[in-house]
Each structure stands twice: as structure tokens, then as C-alpha cells.
């Protein structure tokens, strides 16, 4: 957890890993600045979405929300992929210089993230608009959409997935409900704060189902 790298020590990915909350604190202390920087860049990419949503909420015109969501979501997609890549590399204890790895992930995922970003942004914008204007009805809609998106993972890892989805849905719901207050706080907490605990919770399920680290290690041996 030092500030300077020690290239002579045993790689962290080869050491026994802590579990549970100690592991959470270890990652948070070690990679906090990486998460913060990646989250801030993701926030910059999300600014068109936030500005468009602010206009839609101020004008009270529903049609502006999906338009802002589709355009803003497409722009935000690569930055969100970069944030996810940073968090996942930390969970895998992968070595490397953050900025180099972040740029590579951004470029690799830029085109592929446009359509999912547009669709997800449009859906989130409509849900946020309804939540802002319809109270409890909008909250049910937002949480229902989030749960439907993660239904396959929920079936296999119910407790972890429900908590992770609750964190994400709750963050989106609070931001939509208290939009203007949330916008003022975003430069400080940006997008890593809900993303990191959510991905920390679901990563063991991803690793169990897809053997991510084993596949990466095999690819590294073969290269």
C-alpha cells in the first residue's frame, strides 16, 4: 500500500488474498487514487448526459429525457468502460501503470460501448425523469429496470447481486430525486463510489462463472 512501487517484491496477484471487508479496505486504500481519477474521467464523459437531463427536468418535457439519454449515454460509454476496467484490474491485482492501461481500455472499448451506452442512457434518463416527477412510481420503475438487467446474475448469486443492484439503483434513484444537490457533489465522489462496492460484491460470482483470471493467466503464458 506504499506510494512507490517495489519491483523486487512478490507480485500482489500471487499472494494469498484477504476476504470480505478486510479485502475491501485493502483495495480501497491501495487503489483509491486510481478509482478517483478513472471516476473523474468517467464523470467528464457523462457531462452531456447530466446537462441534457438537467434541461429535461427544468423544461418538464419527457421527450427531452430519452434524447439526452441516448446521446449522452453514447458519449459516456467509453469512460464508464475505462472505470470498470480500472476497478476490475484492481480486483485481479494486475500490475501495470494506470494511465497506460486506462487509455488502452478506453480505445479498445470505444466503438463497442456506443450502442449499449445509448440504450442504457436512454432507459436511465426516462426512469430518472419519471422518478423526479412521479415519486414512488418512478422509484419502482427505476429499481425494476435495474433488477431486470441483472436478473441472470441474481439467480446464481442472489445475496451479492441484490446488494450490488440495490447500491446502483439507490445511487441512481437518489441522484434523480436530489438531482441538483447530487450534481454539486459529483466532482468529489464522482462515479467510482457506487461502482466500486457494487463490482466488489459481484466479482467473486463473475470469477466463479467465467474463470476470468485463469483465462488471462493462460493467455499470458501462451503469449
Secondary structure, DSSP 8 states (H G I E B T S, - for coil): --SS--TTS--GGGS----HHHHHHHHHHHHHHHHHHHHHHHHHHHHHHHHHHHHHHHHT-HHHHHHHHHHHHHHHHHHHHHHHHHHHHHHTT--S-HHHHHHHHHHHHTTHHHHHHHHHHHHHHHHHHHHHHHTHHHHHHHHHHHHHHTHHHHHHSHHHHHHHHHHHHHHHHHHHHTHHHHHHHHHHHTTHHHHHHHHHHHHHHHHHHH-HHHHHHHHHHH-
